[in-house]
């Protein structure tokens, strides 16, 4: 993938919509944790992990050309 391919992907309307949905999911999970943290530690960990995974996707950056 070239840097331009990455830029095209990041600016694609579908990608932007997916990223907006991920931000909404993060906000929703954070709100849930704010109201129910500590009641079910396993569920807290699941929500925290999902939040981090979504943030990792949102923070993805171009790292150079791949071999494809």
C-alpha positions as CSV (number, residue, x, y, z in Angstrom):
1,X,0.0,0.0,0.0
2,X,1.3,3.4,-0.9
3,X,0.9,6.5,1.2
4,X,-1.6,7.8,-1.3
5,X,-3.6,4.6,-1.1
6,X,-3.7,5.0,2.7
7,X,-4.8,8.7,2.4
8,X,-7.5,7.6,-0.1
9,X,-8.7,5.0,2.3
10,X,-8.7,7.4,5.3
11,X,-10.6,10.0,3.3
12,X,-13.1,7.6,1.8
13,X,-16.7,8.4,2.9
14,X,-17.3,4.8,4.0
15,X,-14.1,4.8,6.1
16,X,-15.2,8.1,7.6
17,X,-18.6,6.7,8.5
18,X,-17.1,3.6,10.1
19,X,-14.7,5.8,12.1
20,X,-17.7,7.9,13.3
21,X,-19.5,4.7,14.4
22,X,-16.4,3.6,16.3
23,X,-16.3,6.9,18.1
24,X,-20.0,6.5,19.0
25,X,-19.3,3.0,20.3
26,X,-16.5,4.3,22.4
27,X,-18.7,7.0,23.9
28,X,-21.5,4.5,24.6
29,X,-19.2,2.0,26.3
30,X,-17.6,4.8,28.3
31,X,-21.0,5.9,29.5
32,X,-22.0,2.4,30.4
33,X,-18.7,2.0,32.4
34,X,-19.4,5.3,34.1
35,X,-22.7,4.0,35.4
36,X,-21.9,0.3,36.1
37,X,-18.2,0.0,36.7
38,X,-17.4,-2.5,39.4
39,X,-20.7,-4.4,39.3
40,X,-19.3,-7.0,36.9
41,X,-15.5,-6.9,36.5
42,X,-15.5,-9.3,33.6
43,X,-17.9,-7.1,31.7
44,X,-15.8,-4.0,32.7
45,X,-12.7,-5.7,31.2
46,X,-14.6,-6.6,28.0
47,X,-15.8,-3.0,27.6
48,X,-12.4,-1.6,28.3
49,X,-10.8,-3.9,25.8
50,X,-13.3,-3.0,23.1
51,X,-12.7,0.7,23.8
52,X,-9.0,0.2,23.4
53,X,-9.4,-1.9,20.2
54,X,-11.6,0.8,18.7
55,X,-9.1,3.5,19.6
56,X,-6.3,1.5,18.0
57,X,-8.2,1.4,14.8
58,X,-9.0,5.1,14.9
59,X,-5.3,5.9,15.6
60,X,-3.9,3.8,12.7
61,X,-1.2,5.6,10.8
62,X,0.7,4.9,7.6
63,X,3.9,3.0,8.2
64,X,5.4,2.6,4.8
65,X,4.8,0.5,1.7
66,X,3.8,-3.1,2.0
67,X,5.1,-5.9,-0.1
68,X,1.8,-6.4,-1.9
